[in-house]
Amino acid sequence: MKILFLSQYFPPEMGAPAARVSELSKCWAQAGERVTVVTTFPNHPNGVIPPEYRGMKFLKEETGGYTVLRSWIYIAANKGFFKRLVCFLSFMASSAFVGIFRAGKCDAVIATSPQIFVGLSGWLVSVFKRRPFVLEVRDLWPDSAIQLKILRNPFLIWLSRRLEHFLYRRAHLIVPVSESIRDEIRAHGIAPERIELVPNGIDPDLFSPGERDNEKRERLGIGRGDFLVSYIGTHGMSHGLENVVEAAALLKGRKDIHFVFIGDGARKEKLIALSQERAVENLHFLPPQPKQQIPAWLAASDVCLVSLLNLPVFNTVLPSKMFEIMACERPALMVGGGECVKLVENAEAGIAVPPASPQELADAIVRLAQEPERLREYGANGRRYVLEHFNRGKLAQRYLDRLRTDFSPDPSAPCP
């Protein structure tokens, strides 16, 4: 098959969408398919393009056995509604142009959402090429923008709802990443046979258990007997990390308990300011780290945080970081509700506390610090669970089987 994949986010950017698109593309290419990814120049989440990509309008790269076509975008850091909207629309236009005129022939067009305008771009490309349109739904939009109060204008909300419904109706196949998102799509009247659930997953060779007492702890000046709580990922509006800073402030008298935040995002500066205001000395902030180093940071941690705001839309998500944590045999401390909490509890891979409750979070951390054997059990349980249910190679094969069944008459080799 010739698969055309549109995604605004792609490595070297970090995060779930970039990892998902690159790993699926690599696996499909290894299976013998011809994959082309249309994306933009790396800039997420800080709005800064690396020096090696600056000044370019278009770039063709070959990586992992597949082709990457990078197109122009109006850069806007993850701040400000209208600048972000222009950013999204600019990629919609440039990706549609590249997809139609530079990407060559294809058998199917996949667009991954959010942002939702990538879905519209994918549909436009599929119409021009007269090929089936596949819509990936990794987050419910515009629900997330509405509940975060990013989208307030009644007309824009109505228009966004119409666009969402339009894309669901036009897609030949819809691929949600969680059961809750699948159920929400069905509620739009979409027939179950047009939906294929393919959750995020992990590369079990990259995300594997490692030594706790490694050079990452030494870098932070954390001793063998100290307890390290980590958060690794985007510091955005969705994550409610102020709650974690407040919990760290409640524990600042415990010199043996440390926190580390690794990543970047729209809320990072405010989080640093809040920690300084609370005089929190046991909280370390680090910039984003290369993906190959993330397993070592997870291994250095005693407990790893997954945090989401207390909004209904976030009850539908399964953050990819939780699979990485579990694959590295580390216990997950979930701050949130919904499907992600159920998964961790079913896997017996950690515990959950409600959002916006710093005291409950602090109390949970203190309890966990006193139960090292329990933490080891959580870690072992989590590793077993993700190997069985969230192995990226197996999920990629299932996804590819559906694409072949629906859009290609020719079977080919299984995905390694």
C-alpha positions as CSV (number, residue, x, y, z in Angstrom):
1,M,0.0,0.0,0.0
2,K,0.9,3.6,-0.4
3,I,-0.1,5.4,2.8
4,L,-0.2,9.2,3.1
5,F,-0.1,10.3,6.8
6,L,-0.8,14.0,7.8
7,S,0.3,15.1,11.3
8,Q,1.2,18.6,12.5
9,Y,3.5,17.0,15.2
10,F,6.5,14.8,14.4
11,P,10.0,14.0,15.8
12,P,12.3,15.6,16.8
13,E,9.3,17.0,18.7
14,M,8.4,15.1,21.8
15,G,4.9,13.9,22.9
16,A,2.3,11.3,22.0
17,P,1.3,12.4,18.5
18,A,4.9,12.6,17.2
19,A,5.8,9.3,18.7
20,R,2.6,7.6,17.4
21,V,3.0,8.8,13.8
22,S,6.7,8.1,13.6
23,E,6.5,4.6,15.1
24,L,3.5,3.5,13.1
25,S,5.1,4.7,9.9
26,K,8.3,2.9,10.7
27,C,6.5,-0.3,11.4
28,W,4.4,-0.1,8.3
29,A,7.5,0.6,6.2
30,Q,9.2,-2.4,7.7
31,A,6.1,-4.4,6.6
32,G,6.7,-3.4,3.0
33,E,4.3,-0.5,2.7
34,R,5.2,2.9,1.2
35,V,4.5,5.6,3.7
36,T,4.8,9.3,3.3
37,V,4.3,11.7,6.2
38,V,3.3,15.3,5.7
39,T,4.2,17.4,8.7
40,T,5.9,20.7,9.5
41,F,9.1,22.0,10.9
42,P,9.7,21.1,14.6
43,N,8.5,23.9,16.9
44,H,6.2,22.4,19.5
45,P,5.7,23.4,22.3
46,N,7.9,26.5,22.7
47,G,7.4,27.9,19.2
48,V,11.1,27.8,18.3
49,I,12.4,26.1,15.2
50,P,15.8,24.4,15.6
51,P,18.7,26.1,13.7
52,E,19.0,23.3,11.2
53,Y,15.5,23.9,10.0
54,R,15.3,27.7,10.0
55,G,14.5,29.6,6.8
56,M,13.0,26.6,5.0
57,K,9.6,26.5,3.3
58,F,9.7,22.9,2.3
59,L,12.0,19.9,3.0
60,K,12.0,16.2,2.0
61,E,13.6,13.7,4.3
62,E,14.1,10.0,4.3
63,T,14.0,8.3,7.7
64,G,13.1,4.9,9.1
65,G,12.3,3.5,5.6
66,Y,9.6,6.1,4.8
67,T,9.4,9.7,3.4
68,V,8.8,12.8,5.4
69,L,7.6,16.0,3.7
70,R,7.9,19.1,5.9
71,S,5.8,22.2,4.9
72,W,5.7,25.8,6.0
73,I,3.7,26.9,9.1
74,Y,3.0,30.2,10.9
75,I,4.9,29.6,14.2
76,A,3.0,30.5,17.4
77,A,4.0,29.2,20.8
78,N,1.3,27.4,22.7
79,K,-0.1,30.8,23.9
80,G,-2.9,32.9,22.7
81,F,-6.1,31.7,20.9
82,F,-5.9,33.7,17.7
83,K,-2.2,33.1,17.0
84,R,-2.7,29.4,17.6
85,L,-5.7,29.4,15.3
86,V,-3.6,31.1,12.6
87,C,-0.9,28.5,13.2
88,F,-3.4,25.6,12.8
89,L,-4.9,27.1,9.7
90,S,-1.5,27.7,8.1
91,F,-0.6,24.1,8.5
92,M,-4.0,23.0,7.2
93,A,-3.3,25.0,4.0
94,S,0.3,24.1,3.5
95,S,-0.2,20.4,4.3
96,A,-3.2,20.2,1.9
97,F,-1.0,21.8,-0.8
98,V,1.9,19.4,-0.2
99,G,-0.4,16.4,0.1
100,I,-2.1,17.1,-3.2
101,F,0.8,18.3,-5.3
102,R,4.0,16.9,-3.8
103,A,3.2,13.7,-2.0
104,G,2.5,11.5,-5.0
105,K,0.0,8.7,-5.4
106,C,-1.6,6.9,-2.4
107,D,-4.1,4.3,-1.5
108,A,-5.4,6.0,1.7
109,V,-5.0,9.3,3.4
110,I,-4.7,9.4,7.2
111,A,-5.1,12.6,9.2
112,T,-4.4,12.6,12.9
113,S,-6.5,15.0,15.1
114,P,-6.1,17.2,17.1
115,Q,-5.7,19.8,15.9
116,I,-9.0,19.3,14.0
117,F,-8.0,21.3,11.0
118,V,-5.5,18.6,10.0
119,G,-8.6,16.4,9.6
120,L,-10.0,19.0,7.2
121,S,-6.7,19.0,5.3
122,G,-6.7,15.2,5.1
123,W,-10.3,15.2,3.7
124,L,-9.4,17.8,1.1
125,V,-6.4,15.7,0.0
126,S,-8.5,12.6,-0.2
127,V,-11.1,14.4,-2.4
128,F,-8.5,15.6,-4.8
129,K,-6.8,12.2,-5.0
130,R,-10.1,10.3,-5.0
131,R,-8.8,8.1,-2.2
132,P,-10.3,6.9,1.1
133,F,-10.1,9.3,4.1
134,V,-9.1,7.9,7.6
135,L,-9.5,10.2,10.6
136,E,-7.5,9.5,13.8
137,V,-9.1,11.0,16.9
138,R,-6.6,11.3,19.7
139,D,-8.6,13.9,21.7
140,L,-12.2,15.1,21.6
141,W,-12.2,18.4,19.9
142,P,-13.8,21.0,20.2
143,D,-14.9,19.6,23.7
144,S,-11.4,20.0,25.1
145,A,-11.1,23.6,23.8
146,I,-14.5,24.5,25.1
147,Q,-14.0,23.0,28.6
148,L,-10.6,24.6,28.9
149,K,-12.3,27.9,28.0
150,I,-10.0,28.4,25.1
151,L,-13.0,28.5,22.8
152,R,-15.8,30.7,24.1
153,N,-17.4,32.4,21.1
154,P,-20.9,30.8,20.5
155,F,-20.5,31.1,16.7
156,L,-17.1,29.5,16.7
157,I,-18.3,26.7,19.0
158,W,-21.2,26.1,16.6
159,L,-18.9,26.1,13.6
160,S,-16.4,23.8,15.4
161,R,-19.2,21.3,16.2
162,R,-20.3,21.4,12.5
163,L,-16.7,20.7,11.4
164,E,-16.4,17.8,13.8
165,H,-19.6,16.3,12.6
166,F,-18.7,16.9,9.0
167,L,-15.4,15.0,9.4
168,Y,-17.0,12.1,11.2
169,R,-19.5,11.7,8.4
170,R,-16.9,12.0,5.6
171,A,-14.3,9.6,7.0
172,H,-14.3,6.1,5.5
173,L,-12.7,4.9,8.8
174,I,-12.3,6.6,12.2
175,V,-9.5,5.5,14.5
176,P,-10.0,6.6,18.2
177,V,-7.3,5.9,20.8
178,S,-9.5,5.1,23.8
179,E,-12.7,3.3,24.4
180,S,-14.3,6.5,25.8
181,I,-13.5,8.4,22.7
182,R,-14.9,5.6,20.6
183,D,-18.1,5.7,22.5
184,E,-18.4,9.5,22.1
185,I,-17.9,9.0,18.3
186,R,-20.6,6.4,18.2
187,A,-22.9,8.9,20.0
188,H,-22.7,11.0,16.8
189,G,-24.5,8.2,15.0
190,I,-21.4,6.7,13.4
191,A,-21.8,3.0,12.7
192,P,-19.5,0.7,14.8
193,E,-18.1,-1.0,11.7
194,R,-16.6,2.4,10.6
195,I,-14.6,2.6,13.8
196,E,-11.3,0.8,14.6
197,L,-9.9,1.4,18.1
198,V,-6.1,1.6,18.1
199,P,-4.7,3.0,21.4
200,N,-1.3,4.4,21.9
201,G,1.4,2.0,22.8
202,I,5.1,1.6,23.6
203,D,8.3,0.2,22.1
204,P,9.1,-2.4,24.7
205,D,12.8,-2.5,23.7
206,L,13.2,1.3,24.3
207,F,11.0,1.6,27.3
208,S,12.4,-1.2,29.5
209,P,13.4,-1.5,33.2
210,G,16.7,0.1,34.2
211,E,18.8,0.8,37.3
212,R,17.2,3.2,39.8
213,D,20.5,4.5,41.2
214,N,21.8,5.9,37.9
215,E,23.5,9.1,36.8
216,K,20.2,11.0,36.5
217,R,19.8,10.9,40.3
218,E,23.4,12.0,40.6
219,R,22.7,14.9,38.3
220,L,19.9,16.1,40.6
221,G,22.0,15.5,43.8
222,I,19.5,12.9,45.0
223,G,20.8,10.2,47.3
224,R,20.1,6.5,47.3
225,G,17.8,6.7,50.3
226,D,15.8,9.7,48.9
227,F,12.4,9.4,47.2
228,L,12.0,10.9,43.7
229,V,8.7,11.8,42.1
230,S,8.9,12.7,38.4
231,Y,6.6,14.3,35.9
232,I,7.8,14.0,32.3
233,G,5.9,15.7,29.5
234,T,4.2,18.8,28.3
235,H,3.6,21.5,31.0
236,G,0.3,22.6,29.4
237,M,-3.1,23.9,30.3
238,S,-4.6,20.4,30.4
239,H,-2.3,19.0,33.1
240,G,-3.1,20.9,36.3
241,L,0.5,20.9,37.4
242,E,-0.1,23.7,39.8
243,N,-1.7,21.1,42.0
244,V,1.6,19.1,42.0
245,V,3.6,22.2,42.9
246,E,1.3,22.9,45.8
247,A,1.7,19.2,47.0
248,A,5.5,19.7,46.8
249,A,5.2,22.8,48.9
250,L,3.3,20.8,51.5
251,L,6.2,18.4,51.6
252,K,9.1,20.9,51.5
253,G,10.0,20.0,55.1
254,R,10.7,16.4,54.0
255,K,14.3,16.6,52.8
256,D,14.2,13.0,51.6
257,I,11.3,13.6,49.1
258,H,12.2,15.3,45.8
259,F,10.2,16.3,42.6
260,V,11.5,16.7,39.1
261,F,9.5,18.3,36.2
262,I,11.0,17.5,32.7
263,G,9.6,19.2,29.7
264,D,8.2,22.5,28.4
265,G,4.9,24.1,27.7
266,A,2.6,27.1,28.0
267,R,2.4,26.8,31.9
268,K,6.1,26.2,32.7
269,E,7.0,29.8,33.5
270,K,4.0,30.1,35.8
271,L,4.9,26.8,37.5
272,I,8.4,28.0,38.2
273,A,7.1,31.3,39.5
274,L,4.7,29.4,41.8
275,S,7.4,27.1,43.1
276,Q,9.5,30.2,43.9
277,E,6.6,31.9,45.6
278,R,6.0,28.9,47.8
279,A,9.8,28.6,48.4
280,V,9.9,25.0,47.2
281,E,13.4,23.8,47.2
282,N,12.7,20.1,46.6
283,L,11.3,20.7,43.1
284,H,13.7,20.6,40.1
285,F,12.7,21.9,36.6
286,L,14.6,20.5,33.6
287,P,14.2,21.2,29.8
288,P,12.9,18.5,27.5
289,Q,15.2,15.5,27.3
290,P,16.0,13.4,24.2
291,K,13.6,10.5,23.8
292,Q,16.4,7.9,24.2
293,Q,17.1,9.3,27.7
294,I,13.5,9.2,29.0
295,P,13.7,5.5,30.1
296,A,16.7,6.4,32.3
297,W,14.8,9.2,33.9
298,L,11.8,7.0,34.5
299,A,14.1,4.3,36.0
300,A,15.6,6.9,38.3
301,S,12.2,7.8,39.7
302,D,10.4,6.0,42.6
303,V,7.0,7.2,41.4
304,C,6.0,8.8,38.1
305,L,3.1,11.2,37.8
306,V,0.4,11.5,35.2
307,S,-1.7,14.6,35.8
308,L,-4.9,15.9,34.2
309,L,-7.4,18.6,35.0
310,N,-10.7,17.7,36.5
311,L,-12.8,18.1,33.3
312,P,-15.1,15.6,31.7
313,V,-13.2,15.6,28.4
314,F,-10.1,14.3,30.1
315,N,-12.0,11.3,31.5
316,T,-11.8,10.0,27.9
317,V,-8.0,10.1,27.4
318,L,-5.2,7.6,27.8
319,P,-2.0,9.6,28.0
320,S,0.9,7.8,26.3
321,K,3.2,8.6,29.2
322,M,1.4,6.1,31.4
323,F,2.4,3.3,29.1
324,E,6.0,4.4,29.1
325,I,6.0,4.5,32.9
326,M,4.5,1.0,33.2
327,A,6.9,-0.4,30.6
328,C,9.8,0.8,32.6
329,E,8.5,-1.0,35.7
330,R,7.7,2.1,37.6
331,P,4.5,2.8,39.6
332,A,2.1,5.3,38.2
333,L,0.6,8.0,40.4
334,M,-2.5,9.2,38.5
335,V,-4.0,12.6,39.2
336,G,-7.2,12.5,37.4
337,G,-10.2,10.3,36.7
338,G,-12.0,8.3,34.0
339,E,-10.5,5.7,31.7
340,C,-6.8,6.2,32.6
341,V,-7.5,5.6,36.2
342,K,-9.5,2.5,35.5
343,L,-6.7,1.1,33.4
344,V,-4.0,1.7,36.0
345,E,-6.3,0.1,38.7
346,N,-7.1,-2.9,36.5
347,A,-3.4,-3.4,35.8
348,E,-2.6,-2.9,39.5
349,A,0.2,-0.7,38.3
350,G,-0.3,2.3,40.7
351,I,-2.8,4.4,42.5
352,A,-5.0,7.4,41.8
353,V,-5.9,10.6,43.6
354,P,-8.4,13.2,42.6
355,P,-7.3,16.4,40.8
356,A,-7.1,19.7,42.5
357,S,-6.3,18.2,45.9
358,P,-2.7,18.9,46.9
359,Q,-3.1,17.5,50.4
360,E,-4.4,14.1,49.1
361,L,-1.6,14.0,46.6
362,A,1.0,14.8,49.3
363,D,-0.4,12.2,51.6
364,A,-0.4,9.6,48.8
365,I,3.3,10.3,48.1
366,V,4.2,9.9,51.8
367,R,2.4,6.6,52.0
368,L,4.1,5.3,48.8
369,A,7.5,6.4,50.1
370,Q,7.0,4.0,53.1
371,E,6.1,1.0,50.9
372,P,9.0,0.0,48.6
373,E,7.8,-3.5,48.2
374,R,4.4,-2.3,47.1
375,L,6.1,0.0,44.5
376,R,8.0,-3.0,43.1
377,E,4.8,-5.0,42.7
378,Y,3.1,-2.1,40.9
379,G,6.1,-1.8,38.6
380,A,6.2,-5.5,37.7
381,N,2.4,-5.6,37.2
382,G,2.5,-2.6,34.9
383,R,5.3,-4.0,32.7
384,R,3.3,-7.3,32.2
385,Y,0.2,-5.4,31.4
386,V,1.6,-3.1,28.7
387,L,3.5,-6.0,27.0
388,E,0.2,-7.8,26.7
389,H,-2.1,-5.0,25.7
390,F,-0.1,-2.0,24.5
391,N,2.8,-3.3,22.4
392,R,3.2,-0.7,19.6
393,G,4.2,-3.4,17.0
394,K,1.1,-5.5,17.7
395,L,-1.1,-2.5,17.6
396,A,0.5,-1.3,14.3
397,Q,-0.1,-4.7,12.8
398,R,-3.8,-4.6,13.8
399,Y,-4.1,-1.1,12.3
400,L,-2.4,-2.1,9.1
401,D,-4.6,-5.2,8.8
402,R,-7.7,-3.0,8.9
403,L,-6.2,-0.6,6.2
404,R,-5.3,-3.6,4.0
405,T,-8.8,-5.1,4.4
406,D,-10.6,-1.9,3.6
407,F,-8.3,-0.2,1.1
408,S,-5.9,-2.7,-0.5
409,P,-6.5,-6.1,-2.2
410,D,-3.0,-7.2,-1.6
411,P,-1.8,-8.8,1.7
412,S,1.9,-8.4,2.6
413,A,4.4,-9.4,5.3
414,P,3.5,-9.0,9.0
415,C,4.8,-6.0,10.9
416,P,8.0,-6.9,12.9
